[in-house]
Amino acid sequence: MVVRMRHTRAHTANRRSHHALKSQTLAKCECGAPRVSHRACAECGRYRGRVVVDMAAKAKKKAAKAGSKSEAAK
C-alpha cells in the first residue's frame, strides 16, 4: 500500500520541533542545596518548611544493608 499524501521532511521537522526536552528548573532549599521544584530536598528531606523524609534513618538503613551485603559476600 502506498501513502497517498506524503509529508515533506520540512513538515515533519516543524512538527517535531516541539519534541525537545526542557531542562529542569532548580530551586534553592532552606539548607542551601539545589533541589528540583515541587520535590523534597535530597540533602535534608524538607519540603515546604517541614521534614517529610527522615534522612538520618534512611542513611542508617542504607549502612546496615551495605554491611549485611558485605558479610553475605564473604
VOSE-637461 format. One record per atom (N, C-alpha, C): residue in three letters; x, y, z. Coordinates in steps of 0.2 Angstrom, whole numbers, padded with zeros to 4 digits, always signed. Example, Ala and Ser with C-alpha at 12.3 -4.5 7.8 and 13.67 -1.06 7.14 Angstrom:
REM VOSE-637461
ala+0066-0028+0039
ala+0062-0022+0039
ala+0066-0016+0039
ser+0064-0011+0035
ser+0068-0005+0036
ser+0064+0000+0039
END
This chain:
REM VOSE-637461
met+0004-0006+0000
met+0000+0000+0000
met+0004+0006+0000
val+0003+0011-0004
val+0007+0017-0005
val+0003+0023-0001
val+0007+0027+0002
val+0005+0033+0006
val+0002+0038+0001
arg-0004+0040+0002
arg-0007+0045-0003
arg-0004+0052-0003
met-0004+0055+0003
met-0002+0062+0004
met+0004+0061+0009
arg+0010+0061+0006
arg+0016+0061+0010
arg+0018+0068+0013
his+0021+0068+0019
his+0023+0074+0022
his+0030+0075+0020
thr+0032+0081+0018
thr+0039+0083+0017
thr+0043+0083+0023
arg+0050+0082+0022
arg+0054+0082+0028
arg+0053+0089+0032
ala+0052+0094+0029
ala+0052+0101+0032
ala+0045+0101+0037
his+0040+0098+0034
his+0034+0097+0038
his+0035+0093+0044
thr+0038+0087+0043
thr+0039+0083+0049
thr+0044+0086+0054
ala+0049+0090+0051
ala+0053+0093+0056
ala+0050+0099+0060
asn+0045+0102+0057
asn+0041+0108+0060
asn+0037+0105+0066
arg+0034+0099+0064
arg+0030+0096+0069
arg+0034+0093+0075
arg+0040+0091+0074
arg+0045+0088+0079
arg+0049+0093+0083
ser+0048+0100+0081
ser+0052+0105+0084
ser+0050+0106+0091
his+0044+0104+0093
his+0042+0104+0100
his+0043+0098+0104
his+0046+0093+0101
his+0048+0087+0105
his+0054+0087+0109
ala+0057+0093+0109
ala+0064+0093+0113
ala+0062+0093+0121
leu+0066+0090+0125
leu+0065+0090+0132
leu+0068+0097+0135
lys+0064+0099+0140
lys+0066+0105+0143
lys+0070+0103+0149
ser+0075+0108+0151
ser+0079+0106+0157
ser+0075+0108+0163
gln+0076+0104+0169
gln+0073+0105+0175
gln+0075+0112+0178
thr+0071+0115+0181
thr+0072+0121+0185
thr+0074+0120+0192
leu+0079+0122+0195
leu+0081+0120+0201
leu+0080+0126+0206
ala+0077+0124+0212
ala+0076+0129+0217
ala+0081+0128+0223
lys+0082+0133+0227
lys+0086+0133+0232
lys+0083+0131+0239
cys+0085+0125+0242
cys+0082+0123+0248
cys+0084+0127+0254
glu+0080+0126+0260
glu+0082+0130+0266
glu+0089+0129+0268
cys+0092+0122+0267
cys+0098+0120+0269
cys+0104+0123+0264
gly+0101+0126+0258
gly+0106+0129+0253
gly+0107+0124+0247
ala+0105+0118+0248
ala+0106+0114+0242
ala+0101+0115+0236
pro+0104+0114+0230
pro+0099+0114+0225
pro+0094+0108+0225
arg+0088+0109+0223
arg+0083+0104+0223
arg+0078+0105+0217
val+0075+0100+0214
val+0070+0100+0209
val+0064+0103+0212
ser+0061+0108+0208
ser+0055+0111+0211
ser+0049+0106+0212
his+0045+0107+0217
his+0040+0103+0219
his+0042+0096+0221
arg+0048+0095+0224
arg+0051+0089+0226
arg+0054+0090+0233
ala+0054+0085+0237
ala+0058+0085+0244
ala+0066+0086+0242
cys+0069+0089+0247
cys+0076+0090+0246
cys+0080+0083+0247
ala+0085+0082+0243
ala+0088+0075+0244
ala+0093+0076+0249
glu+0095+0082+0251
glu+0100+0083+0257
glu+0097+0082+0264
cys+0092+0086+0265
cys+0089+0087+0272
cys+0082+0084+0272
gly+0079+0082+0267
gly+0072+0079+0267
gly+0067+0084+0269
arg+0068+0090+0268
arg+0062+0095+0269
arg+0059+0097+0263
tyr+0052+0098+0264
tyr+0048+0101+0258
tyr+0043+0106+0261
arg+0043+0112+0259
arg+0038+0117+0261
arg+0039+0119+0268
gly+0045+0119+0271
gly+0046+0120+0278
gly+0046+0115+0283
arg+0044+0109+0281
arg+0044+0104+0286
arg+0047+0097+0284
val+0049+0093+0288
val+0053+0087+0287
val+0048+0082+0284
val+0049+0079+0278
val+0044+0074+0276
val+0048+0067+0275
val+0055+0068+0274
val+0059+0062+0274
val+0064+0062+0279
asp+0064+0057+0283
asp+0069+0056+0289
asp+0076+0054+0286
met+0080+0058+0284
met+0087+0057+0281
met+0091+0053+0285
ala+0091+0054+0292
ala+0096+0051+0296
ala+0094+0043+0297
ala+0087+0042+0297
ala+0085+0035+0297
ala+0087+0031+0290
lys+0086+0035+0285
lys+0087+0032+0278
lys+0094+0030+0278
ala+0099+0035+0280
ala+0106+0033+0280
ala+0108+0027+0284
lys+0105+0027+0290
lys+0106+0021+0294
lys+0104+0015+0291
lys+0098+0015+0288
lys+0096+0009+0285
lys+0100+0007+0279
lys+0103+0012+0275
lys+0107+0010+0270
lys+0114+0007+0272
ala+0116+0010+0277
ala+0123+0007+0280
ala+0122+0000+0283
ala+0116-0001+0286
ala+0115-0008+0288
ala+0114-0013+0283
lys+0111-0011+0277
lys+0110-0015+0271
lys+0117-0016+0268
ala+0121-0011+0268
ala+0128-0012+0264
ala+0132-0017+0269
gly+0131-0016+0275
gly+0135-0021+0280
gly+0133-0028+0279
ser+0127-0029+0279
ser+0124-0036+0278
ser+0126-0039+0271
lys+0126-0035+0266
lys+0128-0037+0260
lys+0135-0039+0259
ser+0140-0035+0263
ser+0147-0037+0263
ser+0148-0043+0267
glu+0144-0045+0272
glu+0145-0051+0276
glu+0143-0057+0272
ala+0137-0056+0268
ala+0135-0062+0264
ala+0140-0063+0258
ala+0144-0059+0256
ala+0148-0060+0250
ala+0154-0064+0253
lys+0156-0063+0259
lys+0162-0067+0262
lys+0161-0074+0263
END
